[in-house]
């Protein structure tokens, strides 16, 4: 009932705008007629954009709530954070698509989103790198002597100019390989 009432109200105001446009044309009020004509021609795009934004928000809320409800099944504490992040991403997407449908240039929003995405990627890379380094420090300290010993033994073995080892068996030449 509320949706049909909203569409009825929108239709009513659109008819009013067309009637005012016709009256302005009859009265020969050029500036007002041009303004009403522009507004009336923009109204369908505006309504379509608003519809995209509203439906996008409804879908974003539905998906966010579905992710939040999976917390009981997954038993992870980060489900609500993921749900909020997904919901915000879908809100942003709905607003961008809605504004684009309205005919509004959204290039600045793409630039902001790209900068935000690079910031998130850098933070994740630094966080994961730090976690791996912190987690691996005990393993590295336990094995560094063994690695250095094998590196020293490889560095101490002389190599002949022909590419073979100098400690080859007697009577064999590097060309026999």
Secondary structure, DSSP 8 states (H G I E B T S, - for coil): -HHHHHHHHHHHHHHHHHHHHHHHHHHT-HHHHHHHHHHHHHHHHHHHHHHHHHHHHHHHHHHHHHHHHTHHHH--TTHHHHHHHHHHHHHHHHHHHHHHHHT---HHHHHHHHHHHHHHHHHHHHHHHHHHHHHHHHHHHHHHHHHHHHHHHHHHS-B-TTSSBTT--TT--GGG-
